[in-house]
Amino acid sequence: MLQILHIDRSELFRKVMQEIILRCGHTVHSVASKKEALTYLSSNMVDLVITALEFDDGDAESFIIDMPQSAKKEIPVVVVTSSDSLELRERLFSLGVVDYILKSDVNEEHFKHFFATLSAEDELSRFMRDMKVAILDDSPIILKVVHRILDMNGFQFMDFFGTPQELLKSGKNYDLYLIDMVLPELTGDKVIKELRSMQPNAIIISMSQFTGEKSISTVLMAGADDYIHKPFDAASLLSRIKINVRSYQYKKRLELMAVTDGLTGLYNHRFIFERLEEETAKVSRYGRPLSVIMLDIDNFKRVNDTFGHRTGDEVIQSVANSIIANIRKTDVAGRYGGEEFLVLLPETDLKAAQVVAEKIRSTVNQLSFATSALSVTISAGVAEAEKGETFEALITRVDTKLYQAKRNGKNRVEG
């Protein structure tokens, strides 16, 4: 959901835009003047500004110039106006305006498409800002140019290298590599080949002033994902990066879908068992503590029979969220099957695991639902892995503890 600021001195048009934005599923704050808009921007999060061309106390151009520097960098601006001229459009686009719409063309479908595109771009931009980037080029000028382009577009984690050995010996892993093809000591394609062997999932884009099928095919065969010709401008470089990052994101989503449960977002049965096997092997090899929690929603069949399967799904999702809220990032939670869940707690002994299980039980016990007559509890079993114990034996033990909790009255933890 986007947080939108709309500026227009016409109360009628503000109401029209408000209705369109709300129907598109976003929130809007409407103001009539430049002063009100700047005041709101100074203390509120805004994802998009939609502005008229003129106000009683200024115009769109002066507003954009007076926007806080951080806002200029982060917040796209769309101008909606009745006036039009090529000169005006050029001036506004030079100030960073992302779209220019005539009021006669304003309709819900146009904005619905625009908001969907912007949401996707915003997600992509946030993802790119957190990427770790390595730039390798023996030209200080190119390094400065790339630095300026990436910095102006929000990239935060960048390292620059003048020689291949500096990069290869750094010992660091990056999400994105920009690699020059003509380098001292080692050619770019050899650097790329070595990086690809170490970083099979990273994005590698080569840079070169030479063109031709042979040079491009050599680079791609070495393991590069893409190729950009020097000299390049900001738009060309960013478009290459965005295209490859989108593919990278798509691949990551497919990988995640293969190991997660569609309803809860937790890991699926197959993946949680693979991880359990890995973690129990670590216990045997290194003697590190590992505990597991198996939990089950009490009387779940009655929930489905009384309130329906859609409510049952809502209950399962709420319990999954309660589990995530009470475990660490290093812990692993999965849907074991139906209404059962399994949680792996590496580096955790039995006593600490019992505390975690009790927190989850208490959180679930306090859940509320739209149907006031519905209340939900869970029962949980906890066990700590023993050195040399197989993961099958550990599952049997924690399963026994779970059924012990069921027999002892439910809504409890046994360990």
C-alpha positions as CSV (number, residue, x, y, z in Angstrom):
1,M,0.0,0.0,0.0
2,L,1.4,3.4,-1.1
3,Q,1.3,6.5,1.1
4,I,0.5,9.3,-1.4
5,L,0.6,13.1,-0.9
6,H,-1.7,15.0,-3.3
7,I,-1.5,18.8,-3.9
8,D,-4.1,20.8,-5.7
9,R,-5.9,24.0,-4.9
10,S,-9.2,22.7,-6.4
11,E,-11.2,21.0,-3.6
12,L,-13.3,19.2,-6.2
13,F,-10.3,17.7,-8.0
14,R,-8.7,16.7,-4.6
15,K,-11.9,14.7,-3.9
16,V,-11.8,13.1,-7.3
17,M,-8.2,12.0,-6.8
18,Q,-8.9,10.8,-3.3
19,E,-11.7,8.5,-4.5
20,I,-9.5,7.1,-7.3
21,I,-6.5,6.5,-4.9
22,L,-8.6,4.9,-2.2
23,R,-10.4,2.6,-4.7
24,C,-6.9,1.5,-5.9
25,G,-6.1,0.4,-2.4
26,H,-3.7,3.2,-1.3
27,T,-3.9,6.0,1.3
28,V,-3.8,9.7,0.5
29,H,-3.3,13.0,2.3
30,S,-4.6,16.0,0.3
31,V,-3.4,19.6,0.7
32,A,-4.1,22.8,-1.2
33,S,-0.8,24.7,-0.9
34,K,3.0,24.3,-1.3
35,K,3.5,25.3,2.4
36,E,1.2,22.5,3.6
37,A,2.8,20.0,1.4
38,L,6.4,20.8,2.6
39,T,5.2,20.7,6.2
40,Y,3.6,17.3,5.7
41,L,6.7,16.0,3.9
42,S,9.0,17.1,6.8
43,S,7.3,14.8,9.3
44,N,5.6,11.9,7.4
45,M,6.6,9.0,5.2
46,V,5.5,9.5,1.6
47,D,5.9,7.0,-1.3
48,L,4.6,9.3,-4.1
49,V,3.7,12.9,-4.7
50,I,0.9,13.9,-7.1
51,T,0.9,17.6,-7.7
52,A,-0.9,20.3,-9.7
53,L,1.2,22.7,-11.8
54,E,0.2,25.8,-9.8
55,F,-0.9,26.7,-6.3
56,D,-1.8,30.0,-4.6
57,D,1.6,30.1,-2.9
58,G,3.9,28.8,-5.7
59,D,4.1,26.2,-8.4
60,A,5.3,22.6,-9.0
61,E,8.8,23.7,-10.1
62,S,9.4,25.7,-6.9
63,F,7.9,22.9,-4.8
64,I,10.3,20.3,-6.2
65,I,13.2,22.6,-5.8
66,D,12.2,23.3,-2.1
67,M,11.6,19.6,-1.3
68,P,14.0,18.2,1.3
69,Q,17.1,16.7,-0.4
70,S,16.4,13.2,0.9
71,A,12.8,13.5,-0.4
72,K,14.0,14.5,-3.9
73,K,16.2,11.4,-4.0
74,E,13.6,8.9,-2.7
75,I,10.1,10.2,-3.7
76,P,8.8,10.2,-7.3
77,V,6.7,13.2,-8.3
78,V,3.8,13.1,-10.8
79,V,2.4,16.4,-12.2
80,V,-1.3,16.4,-13.1
81,T,-2.4,19.6,-15.0
82,S,-4.6,21.1,-17.6
83,S,-1.6,23.0,-19.2
84,D,0.7,21.4,-21.7
85,S,3.8,22.4,-23.7
86,L,7.0,20.7,-24.8
87,E,9.1,23.3,-23.1
88,L,7.2,22.8,-19.8
89,R,7.5,19.1,-20.0
90,E,11.3,19.3,-20.6
91,R,11.7,21.6,-17.6
92,L,9.7,19.4,-15.3
93,F,11.4,16.2,-16.4
94,S,14.8,17.9,-15.9
95,L,13.8,18.4,-12.3
96,G,13.1,14.7,-11.9
97,V,9.4,14.4,-12.5
98,V,8.5,10.8,-13.4
99,D,5.2,11.4,-15.2
100,Y,3.2,14.3,-16.6
101,I,-0.6,13.7,-16.9
102,L,-3.3,15.9,-18.4
103,K,-6.4,16.2,-16.2
104,S,-8.5,15.3,-19.2
105,D,-6.7,11.9,-19.3
106,V,-7.2,11.2,-15.6
107,N,-9.0,7.9,-15.0
108,E,-8.9,5.0,-12.5
109,E,-7.4,2.5,-14.9
110,H,-4.4,4.7,-15.7
111,F,-3.6,5.2,-12.0
112,K,-4.2,1.6,-11.1
113,H,-1.6,0.6,-13.7
114,F,0.8,3.4,-12.6
115,F,0.5,2.5,-8.9
116,A,1.1,-1.2,-9.6
117,T,4.3,-0.3,-11.6
118,L,5.5,2.1,-8.9
119,S,5.0,-0.5,-6.2
120,A,7.0,-3.0,-8.1
121,E,9.7,-0.4,-8.8
122,D,9.7,0.6,-5.1
123,E,10.2,-3.0,-4.1
124,L,13.0,-3.3,-6.6
125,S,14.7,-0.1,-5.4
126,R,14.6,-1.2,-1.8
127,F,16.1,-4.5,-2.8
128,M,18.9,-2.9,-4.8
129,R,19.7,-0.4,-2.0
130,D,20.6,-3.3,0.3
131,M,22.7,-5.1,-2.3
132,K,26.5,-5.4,-1.8
133,V,28.3,-4.2,-4.9
134,A,31.9,-4.6,-6.1
135,I,33.2,-2.5,-9.0
136,L,36.5,-3.6,-10.6
137,D,38.2,-1.2,-13.1
138,D,41.7,0.1,-13.4
139,S,40.4,3.6,-14.5
140,P,40.0,5.9,-11.5
141,I,37.6,8.0,-13.7
142,I,35.3,5.1,-14.4
143,L,35.3,4.2,-10.7
144,K,34.2,7.8,-9.9
145,V,31.5,7.8,-12.6
146,V,30.1,4.5,-11.4
147,H,30.3,5.6,-7.8
148,R,28.4,8.8,-8.5
149,I,25.7,6.9,-10.5
150,L,25.1,4.2,-7.9
151,D,25.3,6.7,-5.0
152,M,22.7,9.0,-6.6
153,N,20.4,6.0,-7.0
154,G,20.5,4.9,-3.4
155,F,23.1,2.1,-3.4
156,Q,24.6,2.0,0.1
157,F,27.2,-0.9,0.1
158,M,29.8,-0.4,-2.6
159,D,33.5,-1.4,-2.7
160,F,35.9,-0.3,-5.5
161,F,38.9,-2.2,-6.8
162,G,41.6,-1.1,-9.2
163,T,43.2,-4.5,-9.7
164,P,41.9,-8.1,-10.0
165,Q,44.1,-9.3,-7.1
166,E,42.6,-6.7,-4.7
167,L,39.1,-8.0,-5.4
168,L,40.0,-11.7,-5.4
169,K,42.0,-11.5,-2.2
170,S,39.5,-9.4,-0.4
171,G,37.7,-12.5,0.9
172,K,34.3,-10.7,0.5
173,N,31.2,-11.9,-1.3
174,Y,29.0,-9.5,-3.2
175,D,25.5,-9.7,-4.7
176,L,26.5,-7.7,-7.8
177,Y,29.8,-7.4,-9.6
178,L,30.7,-4.8,-12.3
179,I,33.9,-6.0,-14.0
180,D,36.0,-4.2,-16.6
181,M,37.3,-6.5,-19.3
182,V,40.7,-4.9,-19.9
183,L,42.7,-5.2,-16.6
184,P,46.3,-5.4,-15.4
185,E,47.6,-8.8,-14.4
186,L,44.5,-10.8,-15.3
187,T,41.9,-10.4,-18.1
188,G,38.3,-9.7,-17.2
189,D,36.9,-13.0,-18.5
190,K,39.3,-14.9,-16.2
191,V,38.3,-12.8,-13.2
192,I,34.6,-13.5,-14.1
193,K,35.3,-17.2,-14.4
194,E,37.0,-17.3,-11.0
195,L,34.2,-15.2,-9.4
196,R,31.5,-17.4,-10.9
197,S,33.2,-20.5,-9.4
198,M,33.1,-18.9,-6.0
199,Q,29.8,-17.1,-6.3
200,P,27.4,-19.2,-8.5
201,N,24.3,-17.0,-7.6
202,A,25.8,-13.5,-7.9
203,I,25.0,-11.0,-10.7
204,I,28.1,-10.3,-12.8
205,I,28.0,-7.5,-15.5
206,S,31.0,-6.9,-17.6
207,M,32.1,-3.5,-18.9
208,S,34.2,-2.9,-22.0
209,Q,34.8,-0.3,-24.7
210,F,35.3,-3.1,-27.2
211,T,32.4,-4.5,-29.1
212,G,31.9,-7.5,-31.4
213,E,30.4,-11.0,-31.1
214,K,33.6,-12.6,-30.1
215,S,34.3,-10.4,-27.1
216,I,30.6,-10.6,-25.9
217,S,30.4,-14.4,-26.3
218,T,33.8,-14.8,-24.4
219,V,32.4,-12.8,-21.5
220,L,29.1,-14.6,-21.4
221,M,30.8,-18.0,-21.7
222,A,33.1,-17.1,-18.8
223,G,30.0,-16.7,-16.6
224,A,28.8,-13.1,-16.9
225,D,25.1,-12.4,-16.8
226,D,25.2,-9.3,-19.0
227,Y,27.5,-6.8,-20.9
228,I,27.5,-3.0,-21.1
229,H,29.5,-1.0,-23.6
230,K,31.6,2.0,-22.5
231,P,31.1,4.8,-22.4
232,F,27.7,4.5,-20.7
233,D,25.3,6.9,-19.1
234,A,23.4,6.5,-15.9
235,A,20.2,5.3,-17.5
236,S,22.0,2.6,-19.5
237,L,23.8,1.3,-16.5
238,L,20.8,1.3,-14.2
239,S,18.6,-0.4,-16.8
240,R,21.2,-3.2,-17.1
241,I,21.3,-3.6,-13.4
242,K,17.5,-3.5,-12.9
243,I,16.9,-6.1,-15.6
244,N,19.4,-8.5,-14.0
245,V,18.2,-7.8,-10.5
246,R,14.6,-8.6,-11.5
247,S,15.7,-12.0,-12.9
248,Y,17.7,-12.6,-9.7
249,Q,14.6,-11.8,-7.6
250,Y,12.4,-14.0,-9.7
251,K,14.9,-16.9,-9.3
252,K,15.0,-16.4,-5.5
253,R,11.2,-16.4,-5.4
254,L,11.0,-19.7,-7.3
255,E,13.7,-21.2,-5.0
256,L,11.7,-20.0,-1.9
257,M,8.4,-21.4,-3.3
258,A,10.0,-24.8,-3.7
259,V,10.8,-25.0,0.0
260,T,7.9,-23.1,1.6
261,D,4.3,-24.0,2.6
262,G,1.9,-22.0,0.5
263,L,-0.6,-21.2,3.3
264,T,1.7,-20.2,6.1
265,G,4.9,-19.1,4.4
266,L,6.8,-21.4,6.8
267,Y,9.2,-24.1,5.4
268,N,7.5,-27.2,4.0
269,H,7.7,-30.7,5.3
270,R,10.5,-31.8,3.0
271,F,12.7,-28.9,3.7
272,I,12.2,-29.0,7.5
273,F,13.3,-32.6,7.5
274,E,16.4,-31.9,5.4
275,R,17.4,-29.2,7.9
276,L,16.7,-31.4,10.9
277,E,19.0,-34.1,9.4
278,E,21.7,-31.4,8.9
279,E,21.3,-30.1,12.4
280,T,21.4,-33.4,14.1
281,A,24.6,-34.3,12.1
282,K,26.2,-31.1,13.6
283,V,25.2,-32.3,17.1
284,S,27.1,-35.6,16.5
285,R,30.0,-33.9,14.8
286,Y,30.6,-30.9,17.1
287,G,28.6,-31.6,20.2
288,R,26.6,-28.3,19.8
289,P,23.1,-28.2,21.5
290,L,20.0,-28.5,19.4
291,S,16.4,-28.6,20.6
292,V,13.2,-29.1,18.7
293,I,9.5,-28.2,19.4
294,M,6.6,-30.0,17.9
295,L,3.3,-28.4,18.4
296,D,-0.3,-29.1,17.4
297,I,-3.5,-27.0,17.3
298,D,-5.9,-28.4,19.9
299,N,-9.3,-29.6,18.7
300,F,-8.6,-28.4,15.1
301,K,-11.2,-30.7,13.5
302,R,-13.9,-29.0,15.6
303,V,-12.7,-25.6,14.4
304,N,-13.2,-26.8,10.8
305,D,-16.5,-28.5,11.4
306,T,-18.0,-25.6,13.4
307,F,-16.6,-22.5,11.6
308,G,-15.6,-23.8,8.2
309,H,-12.3,-24.5,6.4
310,R,-11.6,-20.8,5.5
311,T,-11.6,-20.0,9.2
312,G,-9.5,-23.1,9.8
313,D,-6.9,-21.7,7.3
314,E,-7.0,-18.4,9.2
315,V,-6.3,-20.2,12.4
316,I,-3.3,-22.1,10.9
317,Q,-1.9,-18.8,9.5
318,S,-2.3,-17.1,12.9
319,V,-0.5,-19.9,14.7
320,A,2.3,-19.7,12.1
321,N,2.6,-16.0,12.7
322,S,2.8,-16.6,16.5
323,I,5.6,-19.0,16.0
324,I,7.6,-16.6,13.9
325,A,7.0,-13.8,16.4
326,N,8.7,-15.8,19.2
327,I,11.8,-17.3,17.5
328,R,15.1,-16.0,16.3
329,K,16.2,-15.5,12.7
330,T,18.6,-18.5,13.2
331,D,15.8,-20.8,14.2
332,V,13.9,-22.8,11.6
333,A,10.1,-23.2,11.6
334,G,8.1,-25.5,9.3
335,R,4.6,-26.9,8.8
336,Y,5.0,-30.5,9.7
337,G,1.6,-31.4,8.3
338,G,-2.1,-30.3,8.6
339,E,-2.3,-28.5,11.9
340,E,1.2,-29.6,13.2
341,F,4.4,-27.5,13.2
342,L,8.0,-28.3,13.9
343,V,10.6,-25.7,15.2
344,L,14.3,-26.3,15.2
345,L,16.3,-24.3,17.7
346,P,20.1,-24.6,17.1
347,E,22.5,-23.7,19.9
348,T,19.6,-24.1,22.4
349,D,19.3,-26.5,25.3
350,L,16.1,-28.1,26.6
351,K,15.4,-25.5,29.3
352,A,15.7,-22.5,26.9
353,A,13.6,-24.4,24.3
354,Q,10.8,-24.9,26.9
355,V,10.8,-21.1,27.5
356,V,10.3,-20.5,23.7
357,A,7.6,-23.1,23.5
358,E,5.7,-21.6,26.4
359,K,6.0,-18.1,24.8
360,I,4.4,-19.5,21.6
361,R,1.7,-21.3,23.6
362,S,0.9,-18.1,25.5
363,T,0.8,-16.0,22.3
364,V,-1.6,-18.4,20.6
365,N,-3.8,-18.5,23.7
366,Q,-4.3,-14.7,23.4
367,L,-5.2,-14.7,19.8
368,S,-8.6,-13.1,18.9
369,F,-10.6,-13.7,15.7
370,A,-13.5,-12.0,13.9
371,T,-15.7,-14.8,15.1
372,S,-15.9,-14.0,18.8
373,A,-16.9,-17.5,19.8
374,L,-13.6,-18.9,18.4
375,S,-10.7,-19.4,20.7
376,V,-7.5,-21.4,19.9
377,T,-4.9,-23.3,22.0
378,I,-1.9,-25.4,21.2
379,S,-0.1,-28.3,22.8
380,A,3.7,-28.7,22.5
381,G,6.4,-31.2,23.0
382,V,10.1,-30.3,23.5
383,A,13.2,-32.4,23.3
384,E,16.9,-31.8,23.1
385,A,19.0,-33.8,20.7
386,E,21.5,-36.4,22.1
387,K,24.9,-36.9,20.6
388,G,24.8,-39.8,18.1
389,E,21.0,-39.7,17.9
390,T,19.4,-39.9,14.5
391,F,16.9,-37.3,13.4
392,E,14.2,-40.0,13.2
393,A,14.8,-40.9,16.9
394,L,14.6,-37.3,17.9
395,I,11.3,-36.9,16.0
396,T,9.9,-39.9,17.8
397,R,10.9,-38.5,21.2
398,V,9.4,-35.0,20.6
399,D,6.3,-36.6,19.2
400,T,5.9,-38.6,22.3
401,K,6.2,-35.4,24.4
402,L,3.5,-33.7,22.3
403,Y,1.0,-36.5,22.9
404,Q,1.9,-36.5,26.5
405,A,0.8,-32.8,26.5
406,K,-2.4,-33.8,24.8
407,R,-3.2,-36.5,27.3
408,N,-2.5,-34.2,30.2
409,G,-5.2,-31.7,29.3
410,K,-3.9,-29.8,26.2
411,N,-2.9,-26.1,26.0
412,R,0.4,-27.0,27.7
413,V,4.1,-27.7,27.1
414,E,5.8,-31.0,27.9
415,G,9.6,-31.5,27.7
